[in-house]
Amino acid sequence: MGKKNKKLSKRQLQQNMFLSFIMLIIAVIILIAGIFLIRGVTTPGEESSSEEQSQVIQIPEIGDNSGEIEDSAQQVNGNPVPAEDSREESSAREESSQEESSQEESSQEESSEESSSQAESSEESSEAGNWQTVTDDYFADAAFVGNSLTEGLFFYTDIGDIADGYYSTGLNVLNAQTDAFVDGAYTLNDVLLANNYSKIYVMMGLNEVGWPSPESFVNEYEKMLQQIESDCPNAIIYVQSILPVSAARSAQGDSINNANILSFNEQIRQMAERNDWVYLDVWSAIANENGELDADATPDGIHFGTFYMEKWLDYLRTHAVSE
């Protein structure tokens, strides 16, 4: 005969159920621990990736005339500009330049006086115009053309919400006539013909002050502006002066100095006058009493941030002509 199955006692059944319950709880704990472990391994990487992405899209900004200059990476003639240039560093360069030779110091003082005198004369000429003060709506059908300084105007002010800007770092009067610098696909001629602008503001010259003479620059500038006038025959052509540089930048010994810039500006003024274009002496809006850009306004002696960009835009608002 077969063996008779032995029944478990009630106590043994209770013990077996208790053990099964304990094992189930342990299994759940192990599962939860595994999930947290996996998330702990992957999450830091994702956060790091997110942080890296946010760092990439952050745009540096120059301080508003406070002397604390943040990151800036613009260029003139294709040469990179140092990211930061503190007031102390600018002062050290000026002192070093002054100590090299007393004759050089005297020459710089004469140049500064000449620059200040020419700037006052230029401002008087500009103020002789019959200017009107306008609101920002005036720029709604305007286009701005220029180099990295015009790019800064669009970056540090709200003018880009109103007007169109066609600019490029290193742009000069030659490549502005030929290169497809607008969105990397269109020439200036293309975009002007495609739009019915009523005002066009142009600032060129800082990248050309190293040319052999102001006259050679103006000849090409005139061709460029005549083409703009042909593309938009009903537009008011505003020709803006070249802006000043700092005393330290002016004293470096190359072509980018305030005396040279004022010489170019005089040629630009005469060119605008003989072609019935509107000359704007924006130099006077930015230059200090010595005819220079304030040292603490700029990281490289040339470019500047919001405070001075707003001064430039305010000048344009108070120096408009009737349509």
Secondary structure, 3 states (H helix, E strand, C coil): CCCCCCCCCHHHHHHHHHHHHHHHHHHHHHHHHHHHHHHHHHHHHHHHHHHHHHHHHCCCCCCCCCCCCCCCCCEECCEECCCCCCHHHHHHHHHHHHHHCHHHHHHHHHHHHHHHHHHHHHHHHHHCCCCECCCHHHHHHEEEEECHHHHHHHHHCCHHHCCEEEECCCCCCCHHHHCCCECCCECHHHHHHCCCCCEEEEECCHHHCCCCCHHHHHHHHHHHHHHHHHHCCCCEEEEECCCCCEHHHHCCCCCCCHHHHHHHHHHHHHHHHHCCCEEECCHHHHCCCCCCECHHHCCCCCCCCHHHHHHHHHHHHCCECCC
